[in-house]
Amino acid sequence: MLDVADLPLPGSGRTRERFDRLAAIARRDPVRARLAEGHADAVAIREELGDPGPERPDQVWGVWAAKPASLTARSDGGTWTLTGDRPWCSGAGSCTHALVTAAAPDGVRLFAVENSTAWATPLDGTWPAVGMAGSDSRTIRFTDAPARPVGGPGAYVNRPGFWHGGVGVAACWYGGAAGVADTLLAHARGPHALAHLGAVDVALGSARAVLHAAAARIDAEPQADAQQLAVRVRCTVEAAAAQVIDRVGRALGAGPLGHDGAHARRVSDLTVYLRQSHAEADLAHLGELLKEDPPAW
């Protein structure tokens, strides 16, 4: 299983525990965290949008929302079906169910769908990745897949929880970076490596602080617009994680990357995972938000 049973929901008063648990999974295995975060996000989304559909303990959910217009939703007498190719479906071969976005006649909607090969086919060769290879993020071809609407048009993105989920991803980035840093902590010798270790501690401490502050803010104002908060946290954690990868490599050289398989996989997995960020585009978006609502500083 994915180690997220009884994970507190965002805004429940225990959001810090939620982020800390996701980070702990990522520290051990970023791939597992990617799948666990997707399942946990799906549970939170369904709760927020009042999805009454059945759920069993053996179900594993994904959230496959990249490129919403790549799927078309059609209603016939109140019965919805989805057709099209959806890329970036993490857990393509292991998720039993998923929340997917699709273009419907009245706008982009979110749907719950069973991941059955009768109508959902993972396409071989669409995930030749090295980093995050284990996430199995293949493209899935949906062909008249029976679907259940979850919320109305635009409901998926037009809710505070959309941004709470984005902070949850950042918690996984932080945990993955801490796992990379563990190798430096174990092997740092001499002033050069120790200086890098000190810098890594500062970077991770900053990332942890903004995650915990965000958790407190989300719990205090669960219905507030969290967009600026989430983008700031994600940019902060991404920068910290990138610094950790760089400094650990500079401190220890090629040895761990060439001879420690677990470390090499963790670095490769985290490098791909971080690219869920939009880099400078996110920074520019944050700047736009700050012009509209100046920061406290």
Buried (B, 14 or more C-beta within 10 A) or exposed (E): EBBBEEBBBBBBEBBBEBBBBBBBBBBBBBBBBBBBBBBBBBBBBBEBBEBEEEBEEEBBBBBBBBEBEBBBBBBEEEEBBBBBBBBBBBBBEBBBBBBBBBBBEEEBBBBBBBBEEEBBBBBEEBBEBEBBBBBBBBBBBBEEBBBBBBBBBEBBEEBBBBBBBBBBBBBBBBBBBBBBBBBBEEBBEEEEBEEBBEBBBEBBEBBBEBBBEBBEBBBEEBEEEBBBBBBBBBBBBBBBBBBBBBBBBEBBEEEBBEEBEEBBBBBBBBBBBBEBBBEEEBBEBBEEBBEEEEEEE
